């Protein structure tokens, strides 16, 4: 369990580093806001978006998007595959509701 949590935290920081150019004041909710962390939001100061990061071999349950606060909710999914005896991150996906995506296209 500890290795999974460590890998998940490292993935969260990897995503944070990619987002910092768009959200200069971004912080992990784990460090900044226990309230937001409890609402399944992984980053603070990313208005109008809420992000939840999941690193897994299995596809995460998309109902997480409904459990997050109202807003433009995005699930960042790091797909992990097993290569021989090791697990490696293969792809990273951003999953959001179609209406939110269409609004971004406007």
C-alpha positions as CSV (number, residue, x, y, z in Angstrom):
1,X,0.0,0.0,0.0
2,X,2.8,2.4,0.9
3,X,4.4,2.0,-2.5
4,X,1.1,2.7,-4.3
5,X,0.6,5.9,-2.2
6,X,4.2,7.0,-2.9
7,X,3.7,6.4,-6.6
8,X,0.4,8.3,-6.5
9,X,2.0,11.3,-4.8
10,X,4.9,11.3,-7.2
11,X,2.4,11.3,-10.1
12,X,0.6,14.2,-8.5
13,X,3.8,16.2,-8.4
14,X,4.6,15.3,-12.0
15,X,1.3,16.7,-13.1
16,X,1.7,19.8,-10.8
17,X,5.0,20.6,-12.6
18,X,3.2,20.5,-16.0
19,X,0.4,22.7,-14.7
20,X,2.6,25.4,-13.1
21,X,3.0,27.3,-16.3
22,X,-0.8,27.7,-16.5
23,X,-1.5,28.1,-12.8
24,X,1.6,29.9,-11.2
25,X,0.1,29.7,-7.7
26,X,-0.8,26.0,-7.9
27,X,-0.4,23.9,-4.7
28,X,-1.3,20.4,-3.7
29,X,-4.5,20.3,-1.7
30,X,-2.8,17.6,0.5
31,X,-0.5,20.4,1.8
32,X,-2.8,23.4,1.4
33,X,-6.4,22.5,2.1
34,X,-7.6,19.3,3.9
35,X,-11.2,20.4,3.0
36,X,-10.5,20.3,-0.8
37,X,-8.5,17.1,-0.4
38,X,-11.5,15.5,1.2
39,X,-13.6,16.7,-1.8
40,X,-11.4,14.7,-4.1
41,X,-9.6,17.8,-5.5
42,X,-5.8,17.4,-5.7
43,X,-4.7,20.9,-6.5
44,X,-5.6,24.4,-5.2
45,X,-5.5,27.7,-7.1
46,X,-6.5,26.2,-10.4
47,X,-9.7,28.2,-11.0
48,X,-12.0,27.4,-12.8
49,X,-10.8,23.8,-12.8
50,X,-10.7,21.0,-10.2
51,X,-8.3,18.2,-10.8
52,X,-8.1,14.7,-9.4
53,X,-5.1,12.5,-10.3
54,X,-5.2,8.8,-10.5
55,X,-2.3,6.5,-11.3
56,X,-3.4,2.9,-11.9
57,X,-3.3,-0.2,-14.0
58,X,-7.1,-0.2,-13.9
59,X,-9.3,2.6,-15.5
60,X,-10.6,4.8,-12.7
61,X,-14.3,5.1,-12.0
62,X,-15.5,8.3,-13.7
63,X,-18.1,8.9,-11.0
64,X,-15.3,10.7,-9.2
65,X,-16.1,13.7,-11.5
66,X,-19.6,13.8,-9.9
67,X,-18.2,13.6,-6.4
68,X,-16.0,16.7,-6.9
69,X,-17.3,20.2,-6.2
70,X,-19.3,22.0,-8.8
71,X,-17.1,23.4,-11.6
72,X,-15.0,22.1,-14.5
73,X,-13.8,18.8,-13.1
74,X,-11.0,16.9,-14.8
75,X,-9.7,13.5,-14.0
76,X,-6.0,13.1,-14.8
77,X,-5.4,9.4,-15.3
78,X,-1.9,7.9,-15.5
79,X,-2.2,4.5,-17.2
80,X,0.2,2.0,-15.8
81,X,1.2,-1.2,-17.6
82,X,3.1,-4.2,-16.4
83,X,6.3,-4.8,-18.3
84,X,7.9,-8.1,-17.1
85,X,8.0,-7.7,-13.3
86,X,8.0,-3.9,-13.4
87,X,5.1,-1.5,-13.6
88,X,5.6,1.5,-15.9
89,X,3.5,4.6,-16.7
90,X,2.5,4.5,-20.3
91,X,0.1,7.3,-21.1
92,X,-1.6,10.1,-19.3
93,X,-5.2,11.2,-20.1
94,X,-7.4,14.1,-19.1
95,X,-11.0,13.0,-18.7
96,X,-13.8,15.5,-18.4
97,X,-17.5,15.7,-19.2
98,X,-18.4,16.5,-22.8
99,X,-20.2,19.7,-21.9
100,X,-17.1,21.0,-20.1
101,X,-15.0,20.1,-23.1
102,X,-17.3,21.8,-25.5
103,X,-17.2,24.9,-23.4
104,X,-13.4,24.9,-23.6
105,X,-13.6,24.7,-27.4
106,X,-15.7,27.9,-27.5
